[in-house]
């Protein structure tokens, strides 16, 4: 999920400060999530998903999507 948060944030031309202000989370927390240094709590995931305009499932499905693609290749 960490790479997806950063990608979505950048696609929406949001800085860490912008996303922090929208979500009520600190820039440090968002940065740690983006860099895989912190696992977000469910309410944090909901805040990020809402701010980025995606569903929780879309935000957290990165690994599942990769597994499905890998599974289809076999």
Secondary structure, 3 states (H helix, E strand, C coil): CHHHHHHHHHHCCCCHHHHHHHHCCCHHHHHHHHCCCCCCCHHHHHHHHHHHCCCHHHHHCHHHHHHHHHHHHC
